[in-house]
Amino acid sequence: MGSHGVTVTGSASVDVTPDIVLAALGVDVRSEELSTALRSAEDSLARMREVLLEGGVQRSGIRSTGSTIWREDRAGNDGQVQATVMHVRLGLHVRLHEMAAAGDLVHAALAAAGADATMDSLDFAVSDTAAALAQARDAAFDDAREIATAYAARAGRALGRVTTIVDGAAGGSPTPRMAFAAMDKAQAMPIEPGQQSVTASVTVTWDLAD
């Protein structure tokens, strides 16, 4: 509390149900020949992509990511290189809008790639947080005012007019907190996104009235 007013930061969160699944899928292939490993990886990834497209995923919802190639030299007891293995890893980031069908579609995509398939993660997102964010901001302001009122009353004063409003605490901006879940590719388990919290904070300064 300053000499001419009171500054308080209020915060609030609103629970929302995710409606998008973000899947990080891919293939991991190894072979003594780079050309063999690369061709096998590309074929497996193509089968995975085709299943996703046939399942209704838009091409704009699939993008390549996390593609790497590296060499592994395997040494014998004498320290000399006995064999060289080439590793090829190709990845896809997939955006699934049909939550109910997402589990089966991910499972089918992994099955299409066979033993080469990998899955790094399943994340969940909310397509439109505008309404929840507006609600959280209103609640954050109310929280700040309630705290400020208590401080003013403790000082024997009343709140006056608002002089400044800063969205977010310490210069930050409100963002949704993202949930995370993992699924074994060998299991056809349902996807349960649960809920996420959209959070907001606001720092408000009031004059103190007599």
N, C-alpha and C positions, 0 to 999 in steps of 0.2 A: 504494500500500500504506500503510495507516494503522498506528498503534501497536498496535492491538488486533486487526487482521484484514486481510483483503485483499478488495477489491471489484473484480469483473471483469465486463465485458459480453461475452457470447457471441452469435453470430449464425449463422444457417443458412438455407438455402433448399431447397425441394423443387420439382422440375419437375412440372407437371401439363399435361394436354392440354385445351385449351378445348373446350367442347361447346355453346356458344351464340354466335350471330352477332348483333351489334348494328349495324343499318344506319340511317344518317341519309339519308333520301331526301326528295324534294320536287319542287316545280314552280316555275318562274320565268317569269312572263308580263309583257309590256309592251304598252301600248296608249295611244292618246291619250285614251280614255275610261276612267275608273276602273271603271264598271259592266261594260264589256266585258272588261277585264283580270281583274277579280275573278271574273266568271262563267266565263271560260275556265280560270282557275286552279283553281276549284272543280271544274269538270267533269274536268279532267285528273287532279286529285288523287283524285277519286272513282273513276276508272278504275284508278288505281294501287292504291288501297285494295281494290277489288273483286278484283283479281288476287291480292293477298296473302291475302285471306280465302278465296278459292277454292283457294289453294295450301296451306291448312291452318293458316295463322297465326291464333291466337286473337285475338278483339277486344281482350282485355286486354293483348295483346302489341303493340298499335298505339296510339300516342298522338301528338297534334298537338304540334308544336314549331317554333320558329323562324319564325313567321308575321309578315311585315312588309309594309307598304305605304308607298311613298314617291314623291315627285314630282320629276321631273327637268325643269328649264327649260333649253331649248337656245337660246343666243343667237346672233345673226348677227354680222357683222363690225362693225356699228355698236353692239354691246353690248345691243341690244334683244332681248327674248324673241321668238323666231320660232316656237317650237313647245314644247309641253308633253307629256311622256311620263309616264304613270303605271306604276309597277312594283309588281307583286304577287308576293310569294314566300310559299308555304305549304310547311310541312315535316311529315314524319312520322318518328318514331323507332320502329323495328320490331325486335322481339325474335324471332329465329328459332332454334328448337330442333332442327331437322333439318339438321345440318351438311352432309350429303351433297347435299341438295337446295337448299341456300341460294343457291348461285351461280346456278342456273337460275331460281330464283324471283325473285331480285333483278333479273336481266336482263329477265325477263318483265314485272315491275312497271314498270321504266323504259321498256320498249318500249310499254307500254299508254299511258303519258303522252306519248309521242312527243317532239317537239322541245322541249316544255316541261319535260321531266324533268331533274332534277338529283340528284347524289349527293355528299354532303359527305364521308362516311367509311364505312368498315367497321371495326368493332372486334370483339374477341373476349373472351369471358368464360367463367368456370368456374361452373357452377351450384351446386356444393357443394365448398367448400374446407376443410370441417371436418377431414377425415382428414389432408389434406396439411398443414394448419396445426398439428395436434397432433404430427405427425411432425417438422415444422420446429422446434417448441418444444422437443421432446425433444433434437433435435440441437443446438439453440442452448445448452441447459443443459450438455450434454456438452462443447461447445466452451468455455464459460466455466470449467467445472471443470478442463479440460486446461490452460488458460492459468493459472488460479489455482494449480494444482499445481506448474507450472513456476516461478512466482514464489516460492512457499513454499520449494521445494527450493533455489532460488538463495539464499534467506535462511537456509538451514539449519534450516528448520522443516517441519512437516507441517500439512495442512489439518485443522481441527477441524470443529465443527458449523456448519451454515448458519444465519445469523442473519436475513438479509433476502433476499427475492426480489422484484424489480420487473419486471413484464412490459413489454417494449418498451424501446428506448433513449431516453433523455432525455424520458421521459414519453409517448412515442408508443406506438402499437399496431401489431402486424403486419398488413400488408395485401398482397393480391396485386398484382403489377405487371402492368398491362394492356398487351397488345401492340396494335399498330395496323397496318392495311394499307389500301391504296387500290386501287380497281378502276375502270378506265375503263368507263363505261356502254355503250360501243359494243362491248365485248369480252365474249364469253361464256367467261370464264376460270374455272377451278376456284378455290375458296377454300381456301387452305392456312393454317390457324391456327397451325401450329407448336406450340411449347410456351410456357408462362408459368411464372414462378417465384413461388411463395408463400413469403414471407420472414417470419422471426420473429427477435426478439432478446430477451434477458433479462439483467438486471443482478443479480448474486448476490454477497452478502457472506458470507465464511467467517471464523470464528475461526481463529487460528493456534495449533496444538497444539505442545507441547514436543517 
